[in-house]
């Protein structure tokens, strides 16, 4: 919000042309125009001096607050408009584009008494220039203070785990709280984004150890489940082998074959075992089964 602004280019150009016309009128007065020429020249010079104070221009995104003798005359812009010099004044030029304000809460205590540092940014826009100019002295500073206070209140009513795991919920809570307070000033809080949440180093180490312990516990549970599944498979296989000796003998021969196939080792087996693995005996056992 700014109150002083230099003359715009259009007003400067018109003032220069008017001053040039006054200079020509003065030359005409000296050449025989008499008092009339002098009067016209003086009027033109005065007009040239007043044009930059009377002809104003607001950009597309700007609004000008015009007071006449201390009372609100109106909100002007965008484009060209005329005011009465020395009677009208423009105490504020308002920018209606979306703007940002950064704010933080250092060493704010969460609901579970953990000190955290939170950085955030609020995106806001003026929707009512009249109220923004008349209801509050400095809306920029007020938005920063309100945002910081709301952030501390939100941190104090939330658990650290909630702040870390659900930032979207925190963003929405902040936007609603800040928007509710700034709406009275003609300012809308469009969105709020929490950029960073810092916790003490000691707490970070503790959280890291806790997460590692949880992962190890989960890994051990999965390993136990796998062991249980393998044991059940072994029980099922044992039941099959108990009811089918031929299947057990075939499995034993396969194990011996797999062992000697890759390593090229020589295995000594008892004669009784060789006799038990006799193909004819196996076929006879298979037929009996």
ABEGO torsion letter per residue (X at the ends): XBABBBBBAAAAAAAAAAAAAAAAAAAAAAAGAEAAAAAAAAAAAAAAAAAAAABBBBBAABBBBBBBGGBBAEBBOBEBBBBBBGABBBABBBBABBBBBBBBBBGBBBAAGBBBBBBBBBBBBBABAAAAAAABABAAAAAAAAAAAAAAAAAAABBAAAAAABAAAAAAAAAAAAAAAAAAAGBBBABBBBABBBBBAAAAAAAAAAAAAAAAAAAAAAAAAAAAAAAAAAAAAAAAAAABAAAAAAAAAAAAAAAAAAAGBBBBBBAAAAAAABAAAAAAAAAAX
